[in-house]
Each structure stands twice: as structure tokens, then as C-alpha cells.
Amino acid sequence: MIKFMILDVDGTITDQNRIISPDAMKNIKNGIEKGLNISLISGNVIPVMFGLKTFLGINGPVFGENGGIMYYNGKIEKFFSKEKPFKFLEYISTISSATAYFTNQWRETSAAFSMDPGDVEKVSTEAKKWNLNIVDSKFTWHIMNQGENKAYAVNIIKNLYGLNWDEILVAGDSDNDNPMFNLPVKKACPANATNTIKSLSDYISPESYGNEIGDIMLKFKILP
């Protein structure tokens, strides 16, 4: 029985323009009313995640920066430092097209940037030298510390709520969701997911961009 559902945000409960799906909002509300706990884990910053928690009525903790920071029970907890990711971004900005995102002013554990596709291999090679990870969320590139990922956040939720792995359902669409899709949890994705996410999923919904949330809840018997 699924007790906890963990959702990515961009591309999972939103469309291509990052507008939240009305169908996703309705089914998140329905799931919570049925006794389901729901959390959000996103690459976005914690002020955005706090806003989503408030306006969507999310009843579990929310995580920003791909699991590097959490808002829970009225408090913000940081699990990693932004020092090394920010230094790396400053460096690659001098050797590539990497350009910092303005949202970095609110980041506490990672850094976000854009770059030309031709620079991906060069920047990836440099990240390995720095013992950092870079990942593409489809909307932006993220620089993260080793161990900073969505699986880290799922483990925190599991321990906080005393859950078994098979009581957790995760849903996501992009490669920054890979770490939590490699855990022994139940996994589902929308039709717009990457091929890697689809290959790791227990269920691939025929619906996309938020409209799959209700379908996934039906599949896993969260909603009748």
C-alpha cells in the first residue's frame, strides 16, 4: 500500500512552460484527502518550494536544489554547502558559455546555469575533476555536491515517517530524477519523461505534463 507520494515539479506537475496543471492540483488535493502524504522535490529554490507547499496544500516536507535543502515543520534545513558549486560556476564561466541563473541569489547548496550544447562534454569533464556532479533538468543545468540528489531526500522522508520502501511512490520526468528512480521504491512517470526515466519506471502513464498524476494514483490504487 502506498503511504507516501513524492513528486518532481517541472514537467511532472507542470507543462512545458512551467504552468501547473489544474488536473495535477485537483488530484494532489484528492490524494491528500484520502490520507496520502505528498512531498515535492525539485531543482528549484526553497522560496519557490515553500510557495508551492502553501498554495497546493502539500502536507509533507518539500525539498529544493534537488534534495540539498528542506522545509519541514516551519524550519529550513541545509544538508550541503554552496561554496564549491559556486566556485566551480565562476571557473567554468571563464572557459565556456556557462551563464549563471539569477535564481542563484536564493540558492544555499548548489548552483544553476545555462550553457551551449557544445560545451556539455567540456564542463562535465571539469566537474569530475572538481568531484562535483552536473545534471540537466531540461529547464536548467545544476551543479551539486557529491551525494546531493533526490535519493538523499527520499531517504530523509523514509526515516522521518518510518516507511518501508514499497510504501513510497516517486514520480518524475527528467534525468535529475534518476537517483530516486534507482531506489527500491515504486516508480511512475509521464509520457514526456526521458528514456532513462521510462526504463526505470514501474508504470509509464499515457498522459503528460501533470495530467498523468490522477492516472498514476488510479494505477497504484491511491484513488478509487
Residue pairs with C-beta under 8 A, 6 or more apart in sequence:
1 167
1 221
2 36
2 167
2 168
2 169
2 186
2 220
2 221
2 222
3 36
3 37
3 161
3 163
3 167
3 168
4 36
4 37
4 38
4 39
4 60
4 157
4 161
4 163
4 167
4 168
4 169
5 31
5 36
5 37
5 38
5 39
5 168
5 169
5 170
5 171
5 217
5 222
6 38
6 39
6 40
6 41
6 60
6 153
6 154
6 157
6 168
6 169
6 170
6 171
6 180
7 13
7 28
7 38
7 39
7 40
7 41
7 170
7 171
7 172
7 213
8 40
8 41
8 42
8 150
8 171
8 172
8 173
8 174
8 176
8 177
9 40
9 42
9 44
9 52
10 18
10 42
10 43
10 44
10 137
10 138
10 139
10 174
11 138
11 139
11 173
11 174
11 190
11 192
11 193
11 209
12 171
12 172
12 173
12 189
12 190
12 210
13 20
13 21
13 24
13 25
13 28
13 210
13 213
14 20
14 21
14 24
14 209
14 210
15 21
15 209
15 210
16 209
18 139
20 56
20 210
21 209
21 210
21 211
21 213
23 210
23 211
23 213
23 214
24 210
24 211
24 213
25 56
26 214
27 213
27 214
27 217
27 223
28 38
28 56
28 57
28 58
28 213
29 56
29 57
30 214
30 217
30 223
31 38
31 217
31 222
31 223
32 38
32 57
32 58
32 59
34 222
34 223
36 222
37 59
37 60
37 161
38 58
38 59
38 60
39 58
39 60
39 61
39 62
39 63
39 153
39 157
40 49
40 52
40 53
40 56
40 58
40 62
40 63
41 62
41 63
41 66
41 67
41 150
41 153
41 154
41 180
42 48
42 49
42 52
42 62
42 63
42 64
42 66
43 64
43 65
43 66
43 110
43 112
43 137
43 139
43 140
43 142
43 176
44 64
44 65
44 103
45 64
45 65
45 103
45 106
45 107
46 62
46 64
46 65
46 69
46 70
46 71
46 76
46 106
46 108
47 106
48 64
49 62
49 63
49 64
49 71
50 62
50 71
52 58
52 62
53 62
53 71
60 157
61 70
61 71
61 72
61 73
61 156
61 157
61 160
62 70
62 71
62 72
63 69
63 70
63 71
63 150
63 153
64 70
64 71
65 107
65 108
65 109
65 110
65 142
65 144
65 148
66 110
66 135
66 137
66 142
66 144
66 148
66 149
66 150
66 153
66 176
67 79
67 148
67 149
67 150
67 151
67 152
67 153
67 154
67 156
68 78
68 79
68 80
68 108
68 109
68 110
68 144
68 145
68 148
68 152
69 76
69 77
69 78
69 79
69 80
69 108
69 109
70 76
70 77
70 79
70 153
70 156
72 160
78 108
78 109
79 109
79 148
79 152
80 109
80 110
80 144
80 145
80 147
80 148
81 109
81 145
82 107
82 108
82 109
82 110
82 111
84 130
84 132
84 145
85 109
85 110
85 111
85 132
85 143
85 144
85 145
86 104
86 111
88 111
88 126
88 127
88 130
88 132
88 143
89 98
89 100
89 104
89 111
89 113
89 143
91 126
92 98
92 113
92 115
92 123
92 126
93 99
93 100
93 113
95 122
95 126
96 115
96 116
96 119
96 122
96 123
97 115
97 116
97 118
97 119
98 113
98 114
98 115
98 119
98 123
98 141
99 113
99 114
99 115
100 111
100 112
100 113
101 112
101 113
101 114
101 140
103 112
104 111
104 112
109 144
109 145
109 148
110 142
110 143
110 144
110 145
110 148
111 142
111 143
112 140
112 141
112 142
112 143
113 140
113 141
113 143
114 140
114 141
115 123
115 141
123 134
123 141
124 134
127 133
127 134
127 143
131 146
132 143
132 144
132 145
132 146
133 143
133 144
133 145
133 146
133 148
133 149
134 141
134 142
134 143
134 144
135 141
135 142
135 144
135 175
135 176
136 142
136 174
136 175
136 176
137 174
137 175
137 176
138 173
138 174
142 176
149 176
149 179
149 180
150 170
150 172
150 176
150 177
150 179
150 180
151 179
151 180
151 182
151 183
152 179
153 180
154 168
154 170
154 180
154 183
154 185
155 183
157 163
157 168
158 165
158 168
165 183
165 184
165 185
166 184
166 185
166 186
168 183
168 185
168 186
169 185
169 186
169 187
169 188
169 216
169 220
169 222
170 177
170 180
170 181
170 183
170 185
170 186
170 187
170 188
171 187
171 188
171 189
171 190
171 212
171 213
171 216
172 180
172 181
172 189
172 193
172 197
173 189
173 190
173 192
173 193
173 194
173 197
174 193
174 194
174 197
175 194
175 196
175 197
177 197
178 196
178 197
178 200
181 187
181 197
181 200
181 201
182 200
186 202
186 220
187 200
187 201
187 202
187 203
188 201
188 202
188 203
188 204
188 205
188 212
188 216
188 219
188 220
189 197
189 198
189 201
189 203
189 204
189 205
189 212
190 204
190 205
190 207
190 208
190 209
190 210
190 211
190 212
191 204
191 205
191 206
191 207
191 208
191 212
192 208
192 209
193 201
193 204
198 204
203 216
203 219
203 220
205 212
205 215
205 216
205 219
206 212
206 215
207 215
214 223
217 223
